[in-house]
Amino acid sequence: MALGIVGLLTSVVLIGGPLAVFGLILGIAALMTARRTGTGRGKAVTAVVTSALAIAVSGLVAVLLAWYANHTQACYQPDGLRQYAQCVREHLDPN
C-alpha cells in the first residue's frame, strides 16, 4: 500500500511509475493472501488501486512531456530564458 501511495504522489515526476509497478505486484500478491487468510483485503485493494492510478498518471505525464518536447524542439537552443519562453509561446499558440 505504501508503494502505491508514494508512487501516486511521485507519478508527476515520472519516478512513481516504476514504484507503482512494484506496488501493483505486491498489492496483487497481498490480495491473493487476503483471499486465502480472510484479513487485510481493504489494504490490498487500496494498494492495487493507488498503484494502478500512479501507473496511469505516470503514463499520461510521459505522453504529455513527449508531446511538449515534439512541439517545442526548435526552442531548445536559445540564448536565454526570455527567448526560450517567447519561442515556446510562438510554437504553442494556435493563432
Biopython code that builds the backbone (N, CA, C, O; Angstrom):
import numpy as np
from Bio.PDB.StructureBuilder import StructureBuilder

atoms = [
    (1, "MET", "N", (0.830, -1.182, 0.000)),
    (1, "MET", "CA", (0.000, 0.000, 0.000)),
    (1, "MET", "C", (0.874, 1.244, 0.000)),
    (1, "MET", "O", (0.565, 2.227, -0.674)),
    (2, "ALA", "N", (1.967, 1.203, 0.757)),
    (2, "ALA", "CA", (2.851, 2.362, 0.839)),
    (2, "ALA", "C", (3.478, 2.670, -0.521)),
    (2, "ALA", "O", (3.589, 3.839, -0.892)),
    (3, "LEU", "N", (3.884, 1.654, -1.264)),
    (3, "LEU", "CA", (4.456, 1.893, -2.590)),
    (3, "LEU", "C", (3.432, 2.506, -3.535)),
    (3, "LEU", "O", (3.778, 3.359, -4.353)),
    (4, "GLY", "N", (2.201, 2.089, -3.436)),
    (4, "GLY", "CA", (1.147, 2.661, -4.275)),
    (4, "GLY", "C", (0.915, 4.121, -3.968)),
    (4, "GLY", "O", (0.757, 4.931, -4.882)),
    (5, "ILE", "N", (0.891, 4.471, -2.690)),
    (5, "ILE", "CA", (0.666, 5.860, -2.296)),
    (5, "ILE", "C", (1.861, 6.730, -2.680)),
    (5, "ILE", "O", (1.683, 7.814, -3.234)),
    (6, "VAL", "N", (3.075, 6.263, -2.389)),
    (6, "VAL", "CA", (4.271, 7.019, -2.767)),
    (6, "VAL", "C", (4.368, 7.125, -4.283)),
    (6, "VAL", "O", (4.746, 8.173, -4.808)),
    (7, "GLY", "N", (4.034, 6.060, -4.982)),
    (7, "GLY", "CA", (4.030, 6.085, -6.442)),
    (7, "GLY", "C", (3.043, 7.089, -6.992)),
    (7, "GLY", "O", (3.335, 7.778, -7.970)),
    (8, "LEU", "N", (1.884, 7.179, -6.379)),
    (8, "LEU", "CA", (0.881, 8.138, -6.817)),
    (8, "LEU", "C", (1.340, 9.570, -6.564)),
    (8, "LEU", "O", (1.136, 10.449, -7.401)),
    (9, "LEU", "N", (1.957, 9.800, -5.412)),
    (9, "LEU", "CA", (2.427, 11.144, -5.084)),
    (9, "LEU", "C", (3.598, 11.584, -5.953)),
    (9, "LEU", "O", (3.762, 12.777, -6.206)),
    (10, "THR", "N", (4.407, 10.649, -6.409)),
    (10, "THR", "CA", (5.574, 10.999, -7.221)),
    (10, "THR", "C", (5.389, 10.691, -8.701)),
    (10, "THR", "O", (6.350, 10.780, -9.466)),
    (11, "SER", "N", (4.202, 10.339, -9.117)),
    (11, "SER", "CA", (3.976, 9.976, -10.515)),
    (11, "SER", "C", (4.086, 11.169, -11.449)),
    (11, "SER", "O", (4.328, 10.997, -12.643)),
    (12, "VAL", "N", (3.913, 12.366, -10.928)),
    (12, "VAL", "CA", (4.007, 13.556, -11.767)),
    (12, "VAL", "C", (5.445, 13.770, -12.242)),
    (12, "VAL", "O", (5.658, 14.342, -13.311)),
    (13, "VAL", "N", (6.418, 13.325, -11.477)),
    (13, "VAL", "CA", (7.819, 13.478, -11.875)),
    (13, "VAL", "C", (8.378, 12.169, -12.435)),
    (13, "VAL", "O", (9.595, 11.991, -12.496)),
    (14, "LEU", "N", (7.502, 11.262, -12.840)),
    (14, "LEU", "CA", (7.820, 10.004, -13.512)),
    (14, "LEU", "C", (8.578, 8.994, -12.655)),
    (14, "LEU", "O", (8.901, 7.912, -13.146)),
    (15, "ILE", "N", (8.870, 9.302, -11.411)),
    (15, "ILE", "CA", (9.513, 8.340, -10.521)),
    (15, "ILE", "C", (8.474, 7.344, -10.018)),
    (15, "ILE", "O", (8.791, 6.192, -9.723)),
    (16, "GLY", "N", (7.248, 7.799, -9.927)),
    (16, "GLY", "CA", (6.187, 6.969, -9.378)),
    (16, "GLY", "C", (5.816, 5.773, -10.223)),
    (16, "GLY", "O", (5.299, 4.790, -9.693)),
    (17, "GLY", "N", (6.061, 5.823, -11.520)),
    (17, "GLY", "CA", (5.710, 4.711, -12.388)),
    (17, "GLY", "C", (6.382, 3.404, -11.998)),
    (17, "GLY", "O", (5.695, 2.410, -11.765)),
    (18, "PRO", "N", (7.720, 3.381, -11.920)),
    (18, "PRO", "CA", (8.387, 2.139, -11.509)),
    (18, "PRO", "C", (8.024, 1.714, -10.088)),
    (18, "PRO", "O", (7.877, 0.522, -9.817)),
    (19, "LEU", "N", (7.880, 2.673, -9.187)),
    (19, "LEU", "CA", (7.472, 2.332, -7.820)),
    (19, "LEU", "C", (6.083, 1.704, -7.821)),
    (19, "LEU", "O", (5.820, 0.745, -7.095)),
    (20, "ALA", "N", (5.211, 2.253, -8.640)),
    (20, "ALA", "CA", (3.843, 1.758, -8.691)),
    (20, "ALA", "C", (3.763, 0.362, -9.292)),
    (20, "ALA", "O", (2.887, -0.418, -8.921)),
    (21, "VAL", "N", (4.657, 0.035, -10.208)),
    (21, "VAL", "CA", (4.674, -1.316, -10.776)),
    (21, "VAL", "C", (4.965, -2.331, -9.670)),
    (21, "VAL", "O", (4.298, -3.361, -9.568)),
    (22, "PHE", "N", (5.971, -2.027, -8.841)),
    (22, "PHE", "CA", (6.267, -2.906, -7.704)),
    (22, "PHE", "C", (5.099, -2.934, -6.723)),
    (22, "PHE", "O", (4.759, -3.984, -6.180)),
    (23, "GLY", "N", (4.486, -1.760, -6.501)),
    (23, "GLY", "CA", (3.329, -1.700, -5.614)),
    (23, "GLY", "C", (2.169, -2.519, -6.132)),
    (23, "GLY", "O", (1.462, -3.159, -5.353)),
    (24, "LEU", "N", (1.963, -2.506, -7.443)),
    (24, "LEU", "CA", (0.883, -3.288, -8.042)),
    (24, "LEU", "C", (1.148, -4.784, -7.892)),
    (24, "LEU", "O", (0.243, -5.554, -7.568)),
    (25, "ILE", "N", (2.377, -5.181, -8.127)),
    (25, "ILE", "CA", (2.725, -6.602, -7.976)),
    (25, "ILE", "C", (2.524, -7.052, -6.533)),
    (25, "ILE", "O", (1.929, -8.098, -6.274)),
    (26, "LEU", "N", (3.025, -6.252, -5.601)),
    (26, "LEU", "CA", (2.865, -6.601, -4.190)),
    (26, "LEU", "C", (1.409, -6.506, -3.742)),
    (26, "LEU", "O", (0.970, -7.286, -2.896)),
    (27, "GLY", "N", (0.659, -5.560, -4.299)),
    (27, "GLY", "CA", (-0.754, -5.441, -3.970)),
    (27, "GLY", "C", (-1.557, -6.647, -4.438)),
    (27, "GLY", "O", (-2.437, -7.129, -3.726)),
    (28, "ILE", "N", (-1.253, -7.130, -5.636)),
    (28, "ILE", "CA", (-1.937, -8.324, -6.139)),
    (28, "ILE", "C", (-1.573, -9.534, -5.284)),
    (28, "ILE", "O", (-2.427, -10.365, -4.975)),
    (29, "ALA", "N", (-0.292, -9.627, -4.902)),
    (29, "ALA", "CA", (0.115, -10.727, -4.015)),
    (29, "ALA", "C", (-0.603, -10.624, -2.671)),
    (29, "ALA", "O", (-1.031, -11.637, -2.118)),
    (30, "ALA", "N", (-0.736, -9.414, -2.148)),
    (30, "ALA", "CA", (-1.445, -9.217, -0.880)),
    (30, "ALA", "C", (-2.925, -9.546, -1.024)),
    (30, "ALA", "O", (-3.542, -10.069, -0.096)),
    (31, "LEU", "N", (-3.491, -9.240, -2.186)),
    (31, "LEU", "CA", (-4.897, -9.568, -2.429)),
    (31, "LEU", "C", (-5.113, -11.078, -2.442)),
    (31, "LEU", "O", (-6.114, -11.570, -1.921)),
    (32, "MET", "N", (-4.186, -11.804, -3.029)),
    (32, "MET", "CA", (-4.285, -13.268, -3.029)),
    (32, "MET", "C", (-4.130, -13.827, -1.616)),
    (32, "MET", "O", (-4.832, -14.760, -1.224)),
    (33, "THR", "N", (-3.211, -13.249, -0.865)),
    (33, "THR", "CA", (-3.024, -13.677, 0.529)),
    (33, "THR", "C", (-4.257, -13.348, 1.360)),
    (33, "THR", "O", (-4.675, -14.147, 2.198)),
    (34, "ALA", "N", (-4.841, -12.167, 1.129)),
    (34, "ALA", "CA", (-6.038, -11.774, 1.868)),
    (34, "ALA", "C", (-7.205, -12.691, 1.533)),
    (34, "ALA", "O", (-8.027, -12.991, 2.398)),
    (35, "ARG", "N", (-7.282, -13.131, 0.308)),
    (35, "ARG", "CA", (-8.354, -14.046, -0.083)),
    (35, "ARG", "C", (-8.200, -15.382, 0.654)),
    (35, "ARG", "O", (-9.182, -15.994, 1.073)),
    (36, "ARG", "N", (-6.952, -15.814, 0.798)),
    (36, "ARG", "CA", (-6.686, -17.085, 1.467)),
    (36, "ARG", "C", (-6.896, -16.982, 2.980)),
    (36, "ARG", "O", (-7.474, -17.881, 3.590)),
    (37, "THR", "N", (-6.420, -15.873, 3.589)),
    (37, "THR", "CA", (-6.481, -15.743, 5.049)),
    (37, "THR", "C", (-7.738, -15.045, 5.535)),
    (37, "THR", "O", (-8.159, -15.252, 6.673)),
    (38, "GLY", "N", (-8.339, -14.224, 4.691)),
    (38, "GLY", "CA", (-9.553, -13.516, 5.083)),
    (38, "GLY", "C", (-9.301, -12.183, 5.779)),
    (38, "GLY", "O", (-10.257, -11.546, 6.222)),
    (39, "THR", "N", (-8.050, -11.737, 5.893)),
    (39, "THR", "CA", (-7.760, -10.451, 6.526)),
    (39, "THR", "C", (-6.883, -9.600, 5.611)),
    (39, "THR", "O", (-6.112, -10.120, 4.805)),
    (40, "GLY", "N", (-7.015, -8.286, 5.753)),
    (40, "GLY", "CA", (-6.180, -7.353, 5.006)),
    (40, "GLY", "C", (-6.642, -7.042, 3.601)),
    (40, "GLY", "O", (-5.885, -6.491, 2.802)),
    (41, "ARG", "N", (-7.888, -7.392, 3.290)),
    (41, "ARG", "CA", (-8.399, -7.164, 1.941)),
    (41, "ARG", "C", (-8.477, -5.689, 1.601)),
    (41, "ARG", "O", (-8.181, -5.309, 0.468)),
    (42, "GLY", "N", (-8.867, -4.846, 2.546)),
    (42, "GLY", "CA", (-9.001, -3.406, 2.297)),
    (42, "GLY", "C", (-7.673, -2.768, 1.931)),
    (42, "GLY", "O", (-7.602, -1.978, 0.989)),
    (43, "LYS", "N", (-6.635, -3.097, 2.655)),
    (43, "LYS", "CA", (-5.318, -2.547, 2.354)),
    (43, "LYS", "C", (-4.808, -3.056, 1.009)),
    (43, "LYS", "O", (-4.177, -2.311, 0.259)),
    (44, "ALA", "N", (-5.075, -4.299, 0.709)),
    (44, "ALA", "CA", (-4.633, -4.863, -0.567)),
    (44, "ALA", "C", (-5.337, -4.187, -1.739)),
    (44, "ALA", "O", (-4.708, -3.881, -2.753)),
    (45, "VAL", "N", (-6.631, -3.956, -1.602)),
    (45, "VAL", "CA", (-7.379, -3.273, -2.663)),
    (45, "VAL", "C", (-6.874, -1.842, -2.817)),
    (45, "VAL", "O", (-6.716, -1.354, -3.936)),
    (46, "THR", "N", (-6.619, -1.167, -1.687)),
    (46, "THR", "CA", (-6.071, 0.188, -1.739)),
    (46, "THR", "C", (-4.729, 0.201, -2.449)),
    (46, "THR", "O", (-4.455, 1.108, -3.235)),
    (47, "ALA", "N", (-3.893, -0.787, -2.186)),
    (47, "ALA", "CA", (-2.589, -0.877, -2.838)),
    (47, "ALA", "C", (-2.730, -1.046, -4.343)),
    (47, "ALA", "O", (-2.022, -0.395, -5.112)),
    (48, "VAL", "N", (-3.633, -1.908, -4.762)),
    (48, "VAL", "CA", (-3.828, -2.149, -6.192)),
    (48, "VAL", "C", (-4.386, -0.900, -6.878)),
    (48, "VAL", "O", (-3.929, -0.531, -7.960)),
    (49, "VAL", "N", (-5.356, -0.260, -6.263)),
    (49, "VAL", "CA", (-5.984, 0.916, -6.874)),
    (49, "VAL", "C", (-5.002, 2.083, -6.956)),
    (49, "VAL", "O", (-4.880, 2.707, -8.011)),
    (50, "THR", "N", (-4.300, 2.390, -5.866)),
    (50, "THR", "CA", (-3.362, 3.513, -5.900)),
    (50, "THR", "C", (-2.198, 3.240, -6.858)),
    (50, "THR", "O", (-1.722, 4.153, -7.533)),
    (51, "SER", "N", (-1.748, 2.011, -6.915)),
    (51, "SER", "CA", (-0.669, 1.672, -7.843)),
    (51, "SER", "C", (-1.130, 1.802, -9.290)),
    (51, "SER", "O", (-0.396, 2.323, -10.129)),
    (52, "ALA", "N", (-2.321, 1.339, -9.585)),
    (52, "ALA", "CA", (-2.852, 1.457, -10.947)),
    (52, "ALA", "C", (-3.032, 2.922, -11.335)),
    (52, "ALA", "O", (-2.720, 3.305, -12.463)),
    (53, "LEU", "N", (-3.528, 3.736, -10.422)),
    (53, "LEU", "CA", (-3.663, 5.179, -10.691)),
    (53, "LEU", "C", (-2.307, 5.822, -10.922)),
    (53, "LEU", "O", (-2.164, 6.652, -11.820)),
    (54, "ALA", "N", (-1.313, 5.455, -10.131)),
    (54, "ALA", "CA", (0.028, 6.020, -10.289)),
    (54, "ALA", "C", (0.625, 5.651, -11.641)),
    (54, "ALA", "O", (1.283, 6.476, -12.275)),
    (55, "ILE", "N", (0.402, 4.423, -12.081)),
    (55, "ILE", "CA", (0.892, 3.998, -13.396)),
    (55, "ILE", "C", (0.199, 4.804, -14.491)),
    (55, "ILE", "O", (0.848, 5.244, -15.440)),
    (56, "ALA", "N", (-1.100, 4.997, -14.368)),
    (56, "ALA", "CA", (-1.848, 5.768, -15.365)),
    (56, "ALA", "C", (-1.382, 7.219, -15.404)),
    (56, "ALA", "O", (-1.194, 7.777, -16.485)),
    (57, "VAL", "N", (-1.194, 7.835, -14.244)),
    (57, "VAL", "CA", (-0.748, 9.228, -14.196)),
    (57, "VAL", "C", (0.666, 9.349, -14.764)),
    (57, "VAL", "O", (0.941, 10.287, -15.512)),
    (58, "SER", "N", (1.554, 8.441, -14.433)),
    (58, "SER", "CA", (2.919, 8.472, -14.975)),
    (58, "SER", "C", (2.901, 8.329, -16.498)),
    (58, "SER", "O", (3.646, 9.011, -17.200)),
    (59, "GLY", "N", (2.059, 7.453, -16.991)),
    (59, "GLY", "CA", (1.934, 7.292, -18.439)),
    (59, "GLY", "C", (1.419, 8.554, -19.108)),
    (59, "GLY", "O", (1.923, 8.952, -20.158)),
    (60, "LEU", "N", (0.419, 9.184, -18.507)),
    (60, "LEU", "CA", (-0.131, 10.423, -19.053)),
    (60, "LEU", "C", (0.913, 11.533, -19.039)),
    (60, "LEU", "O", (1.037, 12.280, -20.010)),
    (61, "VAL", "N", (1.656, 11.645, -17.957)),
    (61, "VAL", "CA", (2.711, 12.662, -17.868)),
    (61, "VAL", "C", (3.774, 12.407, -18.925)),
    (61, "VAL", "O", (4.253, 13.354, -19.548)),
    (62, "ALA", "N", (4.150, 11.171, -19.139)),
    (62, "ALA", "CA", (5.156, 10.844, -20.155)),
    (62, "ALA", "C", (4.662, 11.221, -21.551)),
    (62, "ALA", "O", (5.424, 11.761, -22.353)),
    (63, "VAL", "N", (3.404, 10.941, -21.841)),
    (63, "VAL", "CA", (2.837, 11.302, -23.147)),
    (63, "VAL", "C", (2.805, 12.819, -23.313)),
    (63, "VAL", "O", (3.159, 13.333, -24.374)),
    (64, "LEU", "N", (2.383, 13.536, -22.276)),
    (64, "LEU", "CA", (2.334, 15.000, -22.361)),
    (64, "LEU", "C", (3.729, 15.604, -22.508)),
    (64, "LEU", "O", (3.903, 16.569, -23.251)),
    (65, "LEU", "N", (4.723, 15.056, -21.814)),
    (65, "LEU", "CA", (6.090, 15.550, -21.963)),
    (65, "LEU", "C", (6.620, 15.291, -23.376)),
    (65, "LEU", "O", (7.305, 16.140, -23.947)),
    (66, "ALA", "N", (6.309, 14.134, -23.933)),
    (66, "ALA", "CA", (6.738, 13.834, -25.300)),
    (66, "ALA", "C", (6.066, 14.777, -26.297)),
    (66, "ALA", "O", (6.706, 15.244, -27.238)),
    (67, "TRP", "N", (4.783, 15.056, -26.092)),
    (67, "TRP", "CA", (4.067, 15.998, -26.966)),
    (67, "TRP", "C", (4.681, 17.385, -26.875)),
    (67, "TRP", "O", (4.913, 18.033, -27.896)),
    (68, "TYR", "N", (4.947, 17.844, -25.654)),
    (68, "TYR", "CA", (5.537, 19.168, -25.445)),
    (68, "TYR", "C", (6.915, 19.247, -26.092)),
    (68, "TYR", "O", (7.233, 20.233, -26.757)),
    (69, "ALA", "N", (7.732, 18.220, -25.902)),
    (69, "ALA", "CA", (9.072, 18.216, -26.488)),
    (69, "ALA", "C", (9.009, 18.227, -28.007)),
    (69, "ALA", "O", (9.822, 18.884, -28.656)),
    (70, "ASN", "N", (8.058, 17.512, -28.575)),
    (70, "ASN", "CA", (7.910, 17.467, -30.022)),
    (70, "ASN", "C", (7.504, 18.828, -30.582)),
    (70, "ASN", "O", (8.000, 19.238, -31.631)),
    (71, "HIS", "N", (6.616, 19.523, -29.899)),
    (71, "HIS", "CA", (6.119, 20.799, -30.400)),
    (71, "HIS", "C", (7.060, 21.966, -30.131)),
    (71, "HIS", "O", (6.920, 23.019, -30.753)),
    (72, "THR", "N", (8.001, 21.807, -29.234)),
    (72, "THR", "CA", (8.888, 22.928, -28.896)),
    (72, "THR", "C", (10.351, 22.599, -29.149)),
    (72, "THR", "O", (11.225, 23.260, -28.589)),
    (73, "GLN", "N", (10.647, 21.605, -29.970)),
    (73, "GLN", "CA", (12.035, 21.204, -30.167)),
    (73, "GLN", "C", (12.875, 22.273, -30.846)),
    (73, "GLN", "O", (14.096, 22.266, -30.697)),
    (74, "ALA", "N", (12.273, 23.178, -31.575)),
    (74, "ALA", "CA", (13.032, 24.264, -32.211)),
    (74, "ALA", "C", (13.511, 25.296, -31.192)),
    (74, "ALA", "O", (14.354, 26.133, -31.514)),
    (75, "CYS", "N", (12.996, 25.249, -29.994)),
    (75, "CYS", "CA", (13.310, 26.248, -28.970)),
    (75, "CYS", "C", (14.437, 25.813, -28.036)),
    (75, "CYS", "O", (14.717, 26.517, -27.065)),
    (76, "TYR", "N", (15.079, 24.703, -28.287)),
    (76, "TYR", "CA", (15.998, 24.148, -27.296)),
    (76, "TYR", "C", (17.385, 24.770, -27.289)),
    (76, "TYR", "O", (18.197, 24.413, -26.436)),
    (77, "GLN", "N", (17.692, 25.680, -28.198)),
    (77, "GLN", "CA", (19.000, 26.309, -28.181)),
    (77, "GLN", "C", (18.892, 27.832, -28.189)),
    (77, "GLN", "O", (19.527, 28.484, -29.018)),
    (78, "PRO", "N", (18.109, 28.409, -27.292)),
    (78, "PRO", "CA", (18.006, 29.872, -27.246)),
    (78, "PRO", "C", (19.195, 30.466, -26.481)),
    (78, "PRO", "O", (19.960, 29.750, -25.834)),
    (79, "ASP", "N", (19.324, 31.771, -26.572)),
    (79, "ASP", "CA", (20.401, 32.460, -25.857)),
    (79, "ASP", "C", (20.028, 32.745, -24.409)),
    (79, "ASP", "O", (20.912, 33.008, -23.594)),
    (80, "GLY", "N", (18.768, 32.700, -24.074)),
    (80, "GLY", "CA", (18.371, 32.980, -22.705)),
    (80, "GLY", "C", (16.966, 32.474, -22.421)),
    (80, "GLY", "O", (16.261, 31.998, -23.311)),
    (81, "LEU", "N", (16.583, 32.587, -21.175)),
    (81, "LEU", "CA", (15.268, 32.109, -20.749)),
    (81, "LEU", "C", (14.142, 32.894, -21.405)),
    (81, "LEU", "O", (13.114, 32.322, -21.765)),
    (82, "ARG", "N", (14.328, 34.181, -21.561)),
    (82, "ARG", "CA", (13.289, 35.012, -22.184)),
    (82, "ARG", "C", (13.051, 34.580, -23.630)),
    (82, "ARG", "O", (11.905, 34.495, -24.071)),
    (83, "GLN", "N", (14.129, 34.305, -24.368)),
    (83, "GLN", "CA", (13.978, 33.845, -25.747)),
    (83, "GLN", "C", (13.307, 32.478, -25.801)),
    (83, "GLN", "O", (12.484, 32.217, -26.679)),
    (84, "TYR", "N", (13.660, 31.612, -24.863)),
    (84, "TYR", "CA", (13.035, 30.292, -24.808)),
    (84, "TYR", "C", (11.544, 30.424, -24.562)),
    (84, "TYR", "O", (10.743, 29.782, -25.241)),
    (85, "ALA", "N", (11.161, 31.252, -23.594)),
    (85, "ALA", "CA", (9.742, 31.443, -23.275)),
    (85, "ALA", "C", (8.987, 32.003, -24.479)),
    (85, "ALA", "O", (7.872, 31.570, -24.768)),
    (86, "GLN", "N", (9.583, 32.954, -25.177)),
    (86, "GLN", "CA", (8.945, 33.532, -26.358)),
    (86, "GLN", "C", (8.798, 32.487, -27.461)),
    (86, "GLN", "O", (7.753, 32.412, -28.108)),
    (87, "CYS", "N", (9.815, 31.700, -27.673)),
    (87, "CYS", "CA", (9.772, 30.646, -28.696)),
    (87, "CYS", "C", (8.691, 29.611, -28.380)),
    (87, "CYS", "O", (7.954, 29.190, -29.272)),
    (88, "VAL", "N", (8.599, 29.204, -27.121)),
    (88, "VAL", "CA", (7.575, 28.244, -26.726)),
    (88, "VAL", "C", (6.178, 28.823, -26.943)),
    (88, "VAL", "O", (5.293, 28.137, -27.453)),
    (89, "ARG", "N", (5.981, 30.088, -26.556)),
    (89, "ARG", "CA", (4.683, 30.734, -26.785)),
    (89, "ARG", "C", (4.322, 30.735, -28.278)),
    (89, "ARG", "O", (3.177, 30.471, -28.645)),
    (90, "GLU", "N", (5.303, 31.032, -29.129)),
    (90, "GLU", "CA", (5.048, 31.064, -30.568)),
    (90, "GLU", "C", (4.694, 29.677, -31.111)),
    (90, "GLU", "O", (3.840, 29.553, -31.988)),
    (91, "HIS", "N", (5.341, 28.648, -30.598)),
    (91, "HIS", "CA", (5.079, 27.292, -31.104)),
    (91, "HIS", "C", (3.800, 26.689, -30.563)),
    (91, "HIS", "O", (3.193, 25.843, -31.220)),
    (92, "LEU", "N", (3.381, 27.099, -29.394)),
    (92, "LEU", "CA", (2.179, 26.509, -28.790)),
    (92, "LEU", "C", (0.924, 27.348, -28.986)),
    (92, "LEU", "O", (-0.182, 26.871, -28.730)),
    (93, "ASP", "N", (1.080, 28.597, -29.437)),
    (93, "ASP", "CA", (-0.074, 29.474, -29.670)),
    (93, "ASP", "C", (-0.790, 29.043, -30.936)),
    (93, "ASP", "O", (-0.166, 28.954, -31.994)),
    (94, "PRO", "N", (-2.083, 28.773, -30.851)),
    (94, "PRO", "CA", (-2.794, 28.275, -32.041)),
    (94, "PRO", "C", (-3.001, 29.328, -33.125)),
    (94, "PRO", "O", (-3.371, 28.965, -34.241)),
    (95, "ASN", "N", (-2.786, 30.584, -32.857)),
    (95, "ASN", "CA", (-3.024, 31.628, -33.865)),
    (95, "ASN", "C", (-1.928, 31.687, -34.857)),
    (95, "ASN", "O", (-1.969, 32.509, -35.773)),
]
sb = StructureBuilder()
sb.init_structure("model")
sb.init_model(0)
sb.init_chain("A")
sb.init_seg("    ")
for serial, (resi, resn, name, xyz) in enumerate(atoms, 1):
    if name == "N":
        sb.init_residue(resn, " ", resi, " ")
    sb.init_atom(name, np.array(xyz, "f"), 0.0, 1.0, " ", f" {name:<3s}", serial, name[0])
structure = sb.get_structure()
